[in-house]
């Protein structure tokens, strides 16, 4: 008899109960299958909480799968599973987390050829597990001891830890180096404001993977390890941060300038800010202020901006940038590079922001969102976050929240209405409330009961932590009112201009006919898309403002997963001469596989930091709604070649279009 007990039951007893439940589930008639499955999952959940129980489930998974455990669920077909969605499901809790664990055990069994699955090979299963480990790195190699995990149930975190400990037996860390390097480079190219995922990856690599320059992948990883942990040769020599500070106190200006050049270049190349760079910034602000632009890696425009506002920058550094929000150093550099402080509206708004009294509830949220071990006050978190958002408009990410509209709004305002964004932030921070006008009526977020997000993810940037709960409720309330006031009309027609601002075009098209329930006039939809946004078909005009549009998200098999809000930023030729759509994707994952050979990229095709891109026809095939200027068409949509329209329609019909009925041509 094994001695480990769970809820006063031995492992043997739990195993026997699982086998009994499995037998009852297998034999259950159709009308009783659901209840039997619930009981089976309950037994599996208890076994998931011990290493021994998990090993037993792995041995039993072929029989459970054959009995129909995954039937009629999102896990039914392994070829449709998406690696980067695993983490969110595991953190969502029972029963989804338990089914996800069982799904990973099934994939491990397929990879080890202990069981077979039609249309899904052992190689595909291993490839999925490798991608899943890298995509969910912060879970796969985490001990959950940090403050960041306090919001989750300990029992659920233990299940996750045991699962990944088990998977590591089949997929060791050493073999993942090429994928890890790809993921870190992608994150760096995408420049998210919240860099916690990359930092966790670097911490694990530094601790568990010996790296030298003998291997190309080692070199790729060392670039980021050095940038974060030892950004200069002298930092490497001095070892501890205290030794480095002592060195700086006695170094001459020429040596300090060289340190600034090295550290500034590392930050510019990777987007990472190290503790050494922050210590160096404190030192030069006080002793050699003329070297601040060197450390921030500013060009001539940024240098002029710093010199114009040197006293204010010094104030920001000394009062608001601390180890707990050191990434704000990069945000500050980008703010200066954008010359935002020289815009009168932004200047006055930011000066007011640094003096506000933060509402107690907002202060609690900001502190809860500080997932580092370094302390920072709510004001420091807020100001640091504001610097990052203003400096990196495309670095806003929504995490696991269904709040893409809010993230898109924050990004859009940061680029084109920074004063508006700061004023919204001031209202939210001081009154814990924001007010919007919709068709002559005011909507206060404080009076709206709910938005789309049911469980808020505090791993967002501080500005999103403060604003997204309010924006989410406002947008949802606008959609509800529009649905009632404008029956049979897509609510986005009136909601998007009211929510985002006056630069949203009043023309609007959707592929879906709400009256007939059909995909209707699709070819005309594609023609107007090209004639509105593609310089080859609209008279050579480029976009002035981002275009909010809706896309169908599809998986690697081109099966529709859902809807998503993105912003089309520009359509231009890549360095290779290919016409591509460059867009802002609020989702945390920039590189995805949309099926049909469609792979959005974040670098290598002319993307700016924070952008994703795909060839235009591939992007158009996923669009289902967009705003446009109907006054500028004048029939030019008829000049869009038939071959382009047919290609886009074919991709659409064979992907998300399989879930809809199409009108007869």
C-alpha positions as CSV (number, residue, x, y, z in Angstrom):
1,X,0.0,0.0,0.0
2,X,1.5,3.4,-1.1
3,X,1.6,5.8,1.8
4,X,0.8,9.1,0.1
5,X,-2.8,10.2,0.8
6,X,-5.0,12.9,-0.7
7,X,-8.2,13.9,0.9
8,X,-7.8,10.8,3.1
9,X,-7.7,8.5,0.1
10,X,-4.6,6.5,-0.8
11,X,-3.2,6.7,-4.4
12,X,-4.4,3.1,-4.9
13,X,-7.9,4.0,-3.9
14,X,-7.9,7.1,-6.2
15,X,-6.6,4.9,-9.1
16,X,-9.3,2.3,-8.5
17,X,-12.0,5.0,-8.4
18,X,-10.7,6.4,-11.7
19,X,-10.8,3.0,-13.3
20,X,-14.3,2.4,-12.0
21,X,-15.4,5.8,-13.3
22,X,-13.8,5.1,-16.7
23,X,-15.6,1.7,-17.0
24,X,-18.9,3.4,-16.2
25,X,-18.2,6.2,-18.6
26,X,-17.3,3.8,-21.4
27,X,-20.6,1.8,-20.9
28,X,-22.9,4.8,-20.3
29,X,-25.7,5.4,-22.8
30,X,-25.6,8.6,-24.7
31,X,-28.1,10.5,-22.4
32,X,-26.0,9.7,-19.3
33,X,-22.6,10.2,-20.9
34,X,-22.2,13.8,-19.7
35,X,-22.7,13.0,-16.0
36,X,-20.4,10.1,-16.2
37,X,-17.7,12.2,-17.8
38,X,-18.0,14.8,-15.0
39,X,-17.4,12.1,-12.4
40,X,-14.4,10.8,-14.4
41,X,-12.9,14.2,-14.7
42,X,-13.3,14.7,-10.9
43,X,-11.4,11.5,-10.3
44,X,-8.7,12.6,-12.8
45,X,-8.4,16.0,-11.1
46,X,-7.5,14.4,-7.8
47,X,-4.9,12.2,-9.5
48,X,-3.4,15.3,-11.2
49,X,-2.3,16.7,-7.9
50,X,0.4,14.1,-7.2
51,X,3.4,13.0,-9.4
52,X,2.4,9.4,-8.9
53,X,-1.2,10.0,-9.9
54,X,-0.1,11.9,-13.0
55,X,2.1,9.0,-14.0
56,X,-0.9,6.7,-13.6
57,X,-3.1,8.9,-15.8
58,X,-0.3,8.8,-18.5
59,X,-0.5,5.0,-18.4
60,X,-4.3,5.1,-18.6
61,X,-4.7,7.9,-21.2
62,X,-4.9,5.5,-24.3
63,X,-7.9,3.8,-22.7
64,X,-9.5,7.1,-21.6
65,X,-9.1,8.6,-25.0
66,X,-10.5,5.5,-26.8
67,X,-13.5,5.7,-24.5
68,X,-14.3,9.1,-25.8
69,X,-13.0,11.4,-23.0
70,X,-12.1,14.1,-25.6
71,X,-15.2,13.7,-27.8
72,X,-17.4,16.7,-28.4
73,X,-14.8,19.0,-26.8
74,X,-12.2,21.5,-28.0
75,X,-9.6,18.8,-27.4
76,X,-11.2,16.2,-29.7
77,X,-8.8,16.7,-32.6
78,X,-5.2,17.2,-31.6
79,X,-4.4,18.7,-35.1
80,X,-6.6,21.7,-34.2
81,X,-4.9,22.4,-30.8
82,X,-3.0,25.7,-30.5
83,X,0.2,25.6,-28.4
84,X,0.1,29.2,-27.1
85,X,-3.5,28.7,-25.7
86,X,-2.4,26.0,-23.3
87,X,-1.3,28.3,-20.6
88,X,-4.4,30.3,-20.4
89,X,-6.5,27.2,-20.2
90,X,-4.3,25.7,-17.4
91,X,-4.7,28.9,-15.4
92,X,-8.5,29.1,-15.9
93,X,-9.0,26.3,-13.4
94,X,-11.1,23.1,-13.2
95,X,-12.5,21.5,-15.3
96,X,-10.7,23.0,-18.3
97,X,-7.3,22.8,-16.6
98,X,-7.8,19.0,-16.0
99,X,-8.9,18.3,-19.5
100,X,-5.9,20.3,-20.8
101,X,-3.5,18.2,-18.6
102,X,-5.1,15.1,-19.9
103,X,-4.7,16.4,-23.5
104,X,-0.9,17.0,-22.9
105,X,-0.6,13.5,-21.5
106,X,-2.3,12.1,-24.6
107,X,0.2,14.1,-26.8
108,X,3.1,12.7,-24.8
109,X,1.8,9.2,-25.3
110,X,1.4,9.8,-29.1
111,X,4.9,11.3,-29.2
112,X,6.3,8.2,-27.4
113,X,4.2,6.0,-29.8
114,X,2.4,4.4,-26.9
115,X,-0.8,5.2,-28.7
116,X,-1.8,6.3,-32.2
117,X,-4.3,8.9,-33.4
118,X,-5.6,9.2,-36.9
119,X,-4.1,12.1,-38.9
120,X,-1.7,13.0,-36.1
121,X,1.8,11.5,-36.0
122,X,4.3,11.0,-33.3
123,X,6.5,13.7,-34.9
124,X,3.6,16.2,-34.9
125,X,2.9,15.4,-31.2
126,X,6.5,16.0,-30.3
127,X,6.6,19.2,-32.3
128,X,3.5,20.4,-30.5
129,X,5.0,19.7,-27.1
130,X,8.1,21.6,-28.0
131,X,6.2,24.6,-29.2
132,X,3.9,24.4,-26.2
133,X,6.8,24.5,-23.8
134,X,8.4,27.5,-25.4
135,X,5.0,29.4,-25.9
136,X,4.2,28.8,-22.2
137,X,7.7,29.1,-20.8
138,X,6.7,31.2,-17.8
139,X,4.6,28.2,-16.6
140,X,6.8,25.4,-17.9
141,X,9.9,26.3,-15.8
142,X,8.4,28.2,-12.9
143,X,8.2,27.2,-9.2
144,X,5.3,29.6,-8.6
145,X,7.0,31.1,-5.5
146,X,6.9,34.7,-6.7
147,X,4.2,37.3,-5.9
148,X,2.9,37.1,-9.5
149,X,1.2,33.8,-8.8
150,X,-0.6,34.7,-5.6
151,X,-3.9,35.3,-7.5
152,X,-4.2,31.6,-8.5
153,X,-5.2,28.7,-6.3
154,X,-2.2,26.8,-5.0
155,X,-3.8,23.4,-5.9
156,X,-4.1,24.5,-9.5
157,X,-0.6,25.7,-9.6
158,X,0.7,22.5,-8.2
159,X,-1.2,20.6,-11.0
160,X,0.6,22.8,-13.6
161,X,4.0,22.3,-11.9
162,X,3.6,18.5,-11.9
163,X,2.4,18.4,-15.5
164,X,5.5,20.3,-16.8
165,X,7.8,18.3,-14.6
166,X,6.4,15.2,-16.3
167,X,6.6,16.6,-19.8
168,X,10.3,17.6,-19.2
169,X,11.1,13.9,-19.1
170,X,10.2,13.7,-22.8
171,X,11.4,17.1,-24.0
172,X,14.6,18.3,-22.2
173,X,15.5,22.0,-22.1
174,X,18.7,21.5,-23.9
175,X,16.9,20.4,-27.1
176,X,14.7,23.5,-27.1
177,X,17.6,26.0,-27.6
178,X,16.7,26.9,-31.2
179,X,13.1,27.4,-30.4
180,X,13.8,29.4,-27.3
181,X,16.2,31.7,-29.2
182,X,13.5,32.2,-31.9
183,X,10.9,33.1,-29.2
184,X,13.2,35.5,-27.4
185,X,14.2,37.2,-30.6
186,X,10.5,37.5,-31.6
187,X,9.7,39.0,-28.2
188,X,12.5,41.5,-28.6
189,X,11.4,42.4,-32.1
190,X,7.9,42.9,-30.9
191,X,8.9,45.2,-28.0
192,X,6.1,44.5,-25.6
193,X,5.9,46.9,-22.6
194,X,5.7,44.0,-20.2
195,X,8.9,42.1,-20.5
196,X,8.3,39.6,-17.7
197,X,8.1,36.6,-20.1
198,X,11.4,37.3,-21.7
199,X,13.0,37.9,-18.3
200,X,11.7,34.7,-16.9
201,X,13.1,32.8,-20.0
202,X,16.5,34.5,-19.5
203,X,16.5,33.6,-15.8
204,X,15.8,29.9,-16.5
205,X,18.4,29.7,-19.3
206,X,21.0,31.4,-17.2
207,X,20.4,29.0,-14.3
208,X,19.9,25.7,-16.2
209,X,21.7,25.9,-19.6
210,X,25.5,26.3,-19.7
211,X,26.2,28.5,-22.7
212,X,29.4,29.3,-24.6
213,X,30.2,30.8,-28.0
214,X,30.8,27.4,-29.6
215,X,27.2,27.0,-30.9
216,X,25.2,29.4,-33.0
217,X,22.1,29.1,-30.8
218,X,24.2,29.6,-27.7
219,X,25.4,32.9,-29.2
220,X,21.9,34.0,-29.9
221,X,20.9,33.4,-26.3
222,X,24.0,34.9,-24.8
223,X,23.2,38.2,-26.6
224,X,20.2,38.6,-24.4
225,X,21.7,37.1,-21.3
226,X,24.5,39.6,-21.4
227,X,22.2,42.5,-22.2
228,X,20.1,41.8,-19.1
229,X,22.6,40.6,-16.6
230,X,26.0,42.1,-17.7
231,X,25.3,44.9,-20.2
232,X,29.0,46.0,-20.3
233,X,32.4,44.5,-19.9
234,X,33.0,46.4,-16.7
235,X,29.6,45.2,-15.3
236,X,30.8,41.7,-16.0
237,X,34.1,42.4,-14.2
238,X,32.6,44.0,-11.2
239,X,30.1,41.2,-10.6
240,X,27.6,42.6,-8.0
241,X,25.6,45.7,-8.5
242,X,27.1,47.2,-5.3
243,X,30.6,46.8,-6.7
244,X,29.5,48.4,-10.0
245,X,28.1,51.5,-8.2
246,X,31.3,51.8,-6.3
247,X,33.3,51.6,-9.5
248,X,31.2,54.4,-11.1
249,X,31.8,56.7,-8.2
250,X,35.6,56.6,-8.9
251,X,35.5,56.3,-12.7
252,X,36.4,59.3,-14.9
253,X,34.0,60.8,-17.4
254,X,35.5,59.1,-20.5
255,X,35.1,55.7,-18.8
256,X,31.5,56.5,-17.8
257,X,30.7,57.7,-21.3
258,X,32.0,54.4,-22.7
259,X,29.7,52.6,-20.3
260,X,26.8,54.7,-21.4
261,X,27.5,53.8,-25.0
262,X,27.6,50.1,-24.4
263,X,24.5,50.0,-22.1
264,X,22.5,52.3,-24.4
265,X,23.3,50.1,-27.5
266,X,22.3,47.0,-25.6
267,X,19.0,48.5,-24.7
268,X,18.4,49.7,-28.2
269,X,19.2,46.3,-29.7
270,X,17.1,44.2,-27.3
271,X,14.6,46.5,-25.5
272,X,15.9,45.2,-22.2
273,X,16.8,47.5,-19.3
274,X,19.2,46.0,-16.7
275,X,19.8,47.0,-13.1
276,X,23.3,48.1,-14.1
277,X,21.9,50.5,-16.7
278,X,19.5,52.0,-14.1
279,X,22.4,52.5,-11.6
280,X,24.4,54.1,-14.4
281,X,21.4,56.4,-15.2
282,X,21.2,57.6,-11.6
283,X,24.9,58.3,-11.6
284,X,25.0,60.3,-14.9
285,X,21.8,62.3,-14.0
286,X,23.6,63.6,-10.9
287,X,27.2,63.8,-12.1
288,X,27.3,63.9,-16.0
289,X,23.8,65.0,-17.2
290,X,25.2,65.5,-20.7
291,X,25.7,61.7,-21.0
292,X,22.0,60.9,-20.4
293,X,21.2,61.0,-24.2
294,X,24.1,58.6,-24.8
295,X,22.8,56.2,-22.2
296,X,19.3,56.5,-23.7
297,X,20.7,56.0,-27.2
298,X,19.0,59.1,-28.6
299,X,19.5,60.5,-32.1
300,X,19.8,64.2,-32.8
301,X,16.0,64.8,-32.4
302,X,16.0,63.0,-29.1
303,X,19.1,64.9,-27.9
304,X,17.4,68.2,-28.7
305,X,14.3,67.1,-26.8
306,X,16.3,66.1,-23.7
307,X,18.2,69.4,-23.7
308,X,14.9,71.3,-23.9
309,X,13.4,69.4,-21.0
310,X,16.4,68.3,-19.0
311,X,15.1,69.4,-15.6
312,X,11.8,67.5,-16.1
313,X,13.6,64.4,-17.3
314,X,15.9,64.5,-14.2
315,X,12.7,64.8,-12.0
316,X,11.2,61.7,-13.7
317,X,14.3,59.7,-13.2
318,X,15.0,60.6,-9.6
319,X,11.4,60.4,-8.4
320,X,9.5,57.9,-10.5
321,X,11.9,55.4,-12.1
322,X,13.0,52.7,-9.7
323,X,14.2,49.0,-9.9
324,X,10.5,47.9,-9.7
325,X,9.7,49.7,-13.0
326,X,13.1,50.0,-14.6
327,X,11.7,49.2,-18.0
328,X,10.4,52.8,-17.9
329,X,14.0,53.8,-18.9
330,X,13.3,52.4,-22.4
331,X,9.9,54.1,-22.4
332,X,11.5,57.4,-21.4
333,X,14.0,57.1,-24.3
334,X,11.2,56.5,-26.8
335,X,9.1,59.4,-25.4
336,X,12.1,61.7,-26.0
337,X,12.6,60.3,-29.4
338,X,9.0,61.0,-30.3
339,X,9.4,64.6,-29.1
340,X,6.2,64.3,-27.0
341,X,7.2,66.7,-24.3
342,X,7.4,69.5,-26.8
343,X,3.7,69.1,-27.6
344,X,2.0,71.6,-25.5
345,X,-1.1,69.4,-24.8
346,X,1.0,66.4,-23.8
347,X,3.4,68.5,-21.7
348,X,0.6,70.0,-19.6
349,X,-1.3,66.7,-19.3
350,X,1.9,64.8,-18.1
351,X,2.8,67.6,-15.6
352,X,-0.7,67.2,-14.1
353,X,-0.4,63.4,-14.1
354,X,2.7,63.4,-11.9
355,X,0.9,65.4,-9.3
356,X,-2.4,63.5,-9.0
357,X,-3.7,61.9,-5.8
358,X,-4.4,58.3,-6.8
359,X,-7.7,56.7,-5.7
360,X,-7.2,54.0,-3.0
361,X,-8.8,51.3,-5.2
362,X,-6.6,52.2,-8.1
363,X,-3.5,52.2,-5.9
364,X,-4.3,48.6,-4.8
365,X,-4.6,47.5,-8.4
366,X,-1.3,49.1,-9.3
367,X,0.4,47.4,-6.4
368,X,-1.2,44.1,-7.3
369,X,0.1,44.5,-10.8
370,X,3.7,45.0,-9.7
371,X,4.7,41.4,-10.2
372,X,8.4,42.0,-9.4
373,X,10.0,41.5,-6.0
374,X,11.2,45.2,-6.1
375,X,9.0,47.7,-4.3
376,X,7.5,50.7,-6.1
377,X,4.8,53.1,-5.1
378,X,1.5,53.4,-7.0
379,X,2.7,56.8,-8.4
380,X,5.9,55.3,-9.6
381,X,4.2,52.4,-11.3
382,X,1.6,54.8,-12.9
383,X,4.2,57.3,-14.2
384,X,6.6,54.5,-15.3
385,X,3.7,52.8,-17.1
386,X,2.7,56.1,-18.8
387,X,6.2,56.6,-20.1
388,X,6.2,53.1,-21.6
389,X,2.8,53.4,-23.3
390,X,3.6,56.8,-24.7
391,X,7.0,55.7,-25.9
392,X,5.8,52.3,-27.2
393,X,2.3,52.7,-28.6
394,X,2.5,49.3,-30.2
395,X,3.8,47.6,-27.1
396,X,0.4,47.4,-25.4
397,X,-0.8,43.8,-25.1
398,X,-4.0,42.4,-23.7
399,X,-2.6,39.2,-22.1
400,X,-5.3,36.6,-21.5
401,X,-8.2,39.2,-21.4
402,X,-10.8,39.4,-24.2
403,X,-10.2,43.2,-24.2
404,X,-8.6,43.7,-27.7
405,X,-10.8,46.8,-28.2
406,X,-9.4,48.5,-25.1
407,X,-5.8,47.6,-25.9
408,X,-6.4,48.9,-29.5
409,X,-7.8,52.1,-28.1
410,X,-4.9,52.7,-25.8
411,X,-2.4,52.1,-28.6
412,X,-4.3,54.4,-31.0
413,X,-4.6,57.3,-28.6
414,X,-1.0,57.0,-27.6
415,X,0.0,57.4,-31.3
416,X,-2.5,60.1,-32.3
417,X,-4.0,61.6,-29.2
418,X,-1.5,61.3,-26.3
419,X,-3.2,64.2,-24.5
420,X,-6.5,62.4,-24.6
421,X,-4.9,59.2,-23.3
422,X,-3.3,61.0,-20.4
423,X,-6.5,62.8,-19.5
424,X,-8.4,59.5,-19.5
425,X,-5.6,58.1,-17.3
426,X,-6.0,61.0,-14.9
427,X,-9.7,60.5,-14.6
428,X,-9.4,56.7,-14.0
429,X,-6.5,57.2,-11.5
430,X,-8.1,59.9,-9.4
431,X,-11.9,59.1,-9.6
432,X,-11.7,55.4,-10.5
433,X,-14.2,56.3,-13.3
434,X,-14.2,57.5,-16.9
435,X,-16.9,59.1,-19.0
436,X,-17.7,58.7,-22.7
437,X,-20.5,60.1,-24.8
438,X,-22.5,57.8,-27.1
439,X,-25.1,59.4,-29.3
440,X,-25.7,62.3,-27.0
441,X,-25.9,60.2,-23.8
442,X,-23.1,60.0,-21.2
443,X,-21.8,56.6,-20.1
444,X,-19.9,56.4,-16.8
445,X,-17.8,53.3,-16.3
446,X,-18.6,53.4,-12.5
447,X,-22.3,52.9,-13.3
448,X,-21.8,50.0,-15.7
449,X,-21.9,46.6,-14.1
450,X,-19.8,44.4,-16.4
451,X,-17.6,44.3,-19.4
452,X,-16.3,41.4,-21.6
453,X,-13.5,40.4,-19.2
454,X,-14.7,38.2,-16.4
455,X,-11.4,37.6,-14.6
456,X,-8.8,40.4,-14.9
457,X,-5.2,39.5,-15.8
458,X,-2.8,41.7,-13.7
459,X,0.2,40.8,-15.8
460,X,-0.6,43.8,-18.0
461,X,1.2,47.2,-18.1
462,X,0.2,49.8,-15.4
463,X,-1.8,52.0,-17.8
464,X,-3.8,49.0,-19.0
465,X,-4.4,47.9,-15.4
466,X,-5.8,51.3,-14.6
467,X,-7.8,51.9,-17.8
468,X,-8.8,48.6,-19.3
469,X,-11.5,47.7,-16.7
470,X,-13.2,51.1,-17.4
471,X,-12.7,51.0,-21.2
472,X,-14.0,47.4,-21.4
473,X,-17.2,48.3,-19.6
474,X,-17.7,51.4,-21.7
475,X,-17.3,49.6,-25.0
476,X,-19.5,46.7,-23.9
477,X,-22.2,49.2,-22.8
478,X,-22.0,51.0,-26.1
479,X,-22.4,47.8,-28.0
480,X,-25.5,46.9,-25.9
481,X,-27.1,50.3,-26.5
482,X,-26.4,50.1,-30.2
483,X,-27.9,46.7,-30.5
484,X,-31.2,48.0,-29.0
485,X,-31.3,51.4,-30.8
486,X,-30.2,50.1,-34.3
487,X,-31.9,46.7,-34.8
488,X,-30.4,44.7,-37.6
489,X,-27.4,47.0,-38.0
490,X,-23.9,46.0,-37.0
491,X,-23.3,48.0,-33.8
492,X,-19.6,48.7,-34.6
493,X,-20.8,51.2,-37.2
494,X,-21.7,53.7,-34.5
495,X,-19.7,52.4,-31.5
496,X,-16.2,52.5,-33.0
497,X,-16.3,56.3,-34.0
498,X,-17.8,57.1,-30.6
499,X,-15.2,55.0,-28.7
500,X,-12.0,55.6,-30.6
501,X,-12.5,59.2,-31.9
502,X,-13.2,61.4,-34.9
503,X,-10.5,59.8,-37.2
504,X,-12.5,56.6,-37.6
505,X,-14.1,56.7,-41.0
506,X,-17.9,56.7,-41.1
507,X,-18.2,54.1,-43.9
508,X,-18.5,50.5,-42.7
509,X,-18.7,47.1,-44.3
510,X,-19.2,43.6,-42.8
511,X,-19.1,40.3,-44.7
512,X,-22.0,39.0,-42.6
513,X,-25.6,39.9,-43.4
514,X,-27.4,40.0,-40.0
515,X,-30.8,39.8,-41.7
516,X,-30.2,36.7,-43.9
517,X,-27.5,35.1,-41.8
518,X,-25.4,34.7,-44.9
519,X,-21.9,35.8,-46.0
520,X,-23.2,38.2,-48.7
521,X,-21.6,40.4,-51.4
522,X,-18.1,39.1,-50.4
523,X,-16.4,40.0,-53.7
524,X,-17.6,43.6,-53.4
525,X,-16.3,43.6,-49.8
526,X,-12.8,42.6,-51.0
527,X,-12.8,45.1,-53.9
528,X,-13.7,48.0,-51.5
529,X,-11.0,46.8,-49.1
530,X,-8.3,47.0,-51.8
531,X,-9.6,50.3,-53.3
532,X,-9.7,51.9,-49.8
533,X,-6.3,50.9,-48.4
534,X,-4.0,49.4,-51.1
535,X,-1.8,52.1,-52.8
536,X,-1.8,50.2,-56.1
537,X,-5.6,50.5,-56.3
538,X,-6.5,53.7,-54.5
539,X,-4.4,56.2,-56.4
540,X,-1.2,55.8,-54.5
541,X,-2.5,57.0,-51.2
542,X,-1.2,55.6,-47.9
543,X,-3.0,55.4,-44.6
544,X,-2.9,58.4,-42.3
545,X,-4.6,56.9,-39.3
546,X,-4.9,53.3,-38.1
547,X,-8.0,51.5,-39.4
548,X,-9.9,49.4,-36.7
549,X,-11.1,46.2,-38.3
550,X,-12.2,42.8,-37.2
551,X,-10.5,39.6,-38.3
552,X,-11.4,35.9,-38.0
553,X,-8.7,34.1,-36.0
554,X,-7.9,30.6,-37.4
555,X,-5.6,27.9,-36.3
556,X,-3.0,25.9,-38.1
557,X,-5.6,23.9,-39.9
558,X,-7.4,27.1,-41.0
559,X,-10.3,26.3,-38.7
560,X,-12.0,29.4,-37.2
561,X,-11.3,30.0,-33.5
562,X,-13.1,33.3,-33.0
563,X,-13.1,37.0,-33.6
564,X,-10.4,39.5,-32.9
565,X,-10.0,43.3,-33.1
566,X,-6.8,44.6,-34.8
567,X,-5.6,47.9,-36.4
568,X,-4.4,48.1,-40.0
569,X,-1.5,50.5,-39.8
570,X,-0.2,50.5,-43.4
571,X,0.0,48.6,-46.6
572,X,3.4,48.9,-48.2
573,X,6.0,47.0,-50.1
574,X,8.4,45.0,-48.0
575,X,12.2,45.3,-48.6
576,X,11.8,42.2,-50.9
577,X,9.2,44.1,-53.0
578,X,6.1,42.2,-51.7
579,X,3.0,44.1,-50.8
580,X,2.2,43.4,-47.2
581,X,-0.4,44.5,-44.6
582,X,1.3,45.8,-41.4
583,X,-1.0,45.7,-38.4
584,X,-1.2,46.0,-34.7
585,X,-2.3,42.8,-32.9
586,X,-3.2,43.4,-29.3
587,X,-2.8,39.7,-28.6
588,X,0.3,38.8,-26.6
589,X,1.5,36.4,-29.3
590,X,2.8,38.1,-32.4
591,X,3.7,35.1,-34.5
592,X,0.9,32.8,-35.2
593,X,0.0,30.1,-37.7
594,X,-3.4,30.9,-39.3
595,X,-3.3,27.8,-41.6
596,X,-3.1,27.7,-45.4
597,X,0.6,28.7,-45.2
598,X,-0.3,32.1,-43.5
599,X,2.3,33.0,-40.9
600,X,2.2,36.5,-39.5
601,X,5.8,37.8,-38.9
602,X,7.1,40.4,-36.5
603,X,10.5,40.9,-38.1
604,X,12.4,40.3,-41.4
605,X,9.7,41.8,-43.7
606,X,10.1,45.5,-43.0
607,X,8.1,45.5,-39.7
608,X,8.6,48.3,-37.2
609,X,8.8,47.2,-33.5
610,X,5.4,46.1,-32.4
611,X,4.0,45.4,-35.9
612,X,2.9,42.1,-37.4
613,X,2.6,41.6,-41.1
614,X,1.4,39.2,-43.8
615,X,0.9,39.5,-47.6
616,X,-2.1,41.7,-48.3
617,X,-4.2,39.0,-49.9
618,X,-3.7,36.7,-46.9
619,X,-4.7,39.5,-44.5
620,X,-7.7,40.4,-46.6
621,X,-8.9,36.8,-46.5
622,X,-9.3,37.0,-42.7
623,X,-11.0,40.4,-42.5
624,X,-14.7,40.4,-41.7
625,X,-15.4,44.1,-41.0
626,X,-13.7,47.5,-41.5
627,X,-14.3,51.2,-41.6
628,X,-13.5,53.2,-44.8
629,X,-14.2,56.5,-46.5
630,X,-17.1,55.9,-48.9
631,X,-16.7,59.4,-50.4
632,X,-13.4,58.6,-52.0
633,X,-14.3,55.4,-53.9
634,X,-16.1,56.8,-56.9
635,X,-16.1,53.4,-58.6
636,X,-12.4,52.7,-58.4
637,X,-13.1,49.4,-56.7
638,X,-14.1,48.0,-60.1
639,X,-10.4,48.3,-61.1
640,X,-9.3,45.7,-58.6
641,X,-8.3,42.6,-60.7
642,X,-10.6,39.6,-60.7
643,X,-7.7,37.3,-60.0
644,X,-7.0,39.0,-56.6
645,X,-10.6,38.8,-55.6
646,X,-10.8,35.1,-56.5
647,X,-7.6,34.3,-54.6
648,X,-8.9,36.1,-51.4
649,X,-12.3,34.5,-51.7
650,X,-10.8,31.0,-52.0
651,X,-8.7,31.5,-48.9
652,X,-11.7,32.8,-47.0
653,X,-14.1,30.0,-48.1
654,X,-11.6,27.3,-47.3
655,X,-10.9,28.6,-43.8
656,X,-13.4,30.5,-41.6
657,X,-15.9,30.4,-44.4
658,X,-16.6,26.7,-43.7
659,X,-18.5,27.7,-40.6
660,X,-20.9,30.0,-42.5
661,X,-23.5,29.8,-45.3
662,X,-22.6,31.8,-48.3
663,X,-25.1,33.7,-50.5
664,X,-25.4,32.3,-54.1
665,X,-23.3,34.4,-56.4
